[in-house]
């Protein structure tokens, strides 16, 4: 019986890297937004939760029918008698009241093993609810029941109509045992929480002013800014406006941050801003920074994509601008790699413009976190 569980578990572990890759971007955005930085303990717990949910999903859903046009099930597809598995265990067990050892045959019954599996399946879910999410026991019962109900509905609908017919029955005993497993995991979390780092205290001693803004964080902000910037750029470009790139870049990356304390939309989401050495965002510093970044580094590549750029040059000279831009890109790439390995986030355009990226964490949230720790002590 246990051999049948190896197939879905192996599938869960094989698909985990793909799921983790999809999960990473929203995970980083939420962590930067809610907590201001990435905490390793919190990251490990959430990725373990993702791995658990994958395993639970595959254990419940696999193996699937070979074809979408599967055969209709024989008999009832709903088992609506509560604790029916107990009756099945009693019926199939060879128990001799005068022989104590005969009671051990219960543990070999498929109905007992299935019920035990359904309990164990949601124990980790209760652990996460009790330790990480700090839910109340009533909410733990409701969420564990909801998770089990989601599994049962998914099965009885043939994965919401993907298959022609259900390939597993809706069993009310599964709802009972899954909910019991969630509650058991919740109790275990309360017992072992004293041995683990307290989630609500992970950020209590964090000095946001001393934390550096990573390139990953900057890259996410840029990815969020890019589609917003592209909408007016493509609109103006489609109208045939000359200099659409320069106009939209100046408005979005220079004028907007001057009015918002050094923030664009992407920077606001991940809680960073651009400021000078004194902590204030000044127009001149932003102009120098973004002229170097978007005018020289990126602008040089944009300049070469303009059709009329090189038409006036004699044919032997047309390769020179491309070579110069490639050299510029290569030099900046080397500069970026050196900064990454030296763990020095300050890039050349930041040095020349005397600007910096800093974390913008509200003081009131820092104060509330400190008060929470004091109250717990």
Buried (B, 14 or more C-beta within 10 A) or exposed (E): EEEEBEEBBEBBEEEBEEBBEEBBEEBBBEBBEEBBBBBEEBBEBBBBBBBBBBBBBBBBBBEBBEEEEBEEEEEEBEBEEEEBBEEBBEEBBEEEEEEEEEEEBBEEBEBBBBBEBBBBBBBBBBBBBBBBBEBEBEEBBBBBBBBBBEBBEBBBBBBEEEBBBBBBBBBBBBBBBBBBBBBBBBBBBBEEBEEEEBBEEBBBEBEBEEBBBBBEBBEBBEEBBEEBBEEBBEEBBEEEEEEBBBBBBBEBBBEBBBEBBBBBBBBBBBBBBBBBEEEEBBEEBBBBBBBBBBBBBBBBEBBBEEEEEBEEEEEEEEEEBEEEBEEBBEEBEEEEEEBEEEEEBEBBBBEEBBBBBBBBBEEEBBEEBEEBBEEEE
